[in-house]
């Protein structure tokens, strides 16, 4: 059952490498958060990566995780690559397997930034957050 669309602008921070700060944004304009789930968002981002030439170096990376970098109009993380906080908070971790829970249920609003990455790379970097450039 769909509801009234709520179109927002989202920034998806696609992270290929944490230590080297290899991050490229996907800007989604007029993205409907009332009718799209985290699974839909993940699939849209993967399609964008596969079709956009600028993402050629990112295509072989097996992304498997979405996490809010910062909610709109709230303080940002001090880390320039990823937000290390809120690892157990359900409004910050997006379930890419769940097609029922809509993005608005994660408290996502206009200008929210979301990180997309490989979970094992994140956990390894969080253990030792050493940047190499």
Secondary structure, 3 states (H helix, E strand, C coil): CCCCCCEEEEEEEEEEECCCCEEEEEEEEEEECCCCEHHHHHHHHHHHHHHCHHHHHHCCCCCCEEEEEECCCCCCCCCCCCCCCCCCCCCCEECCCCCCCEHHHHCCCCCCEEEEECHHHHHHHHHCCCCCC
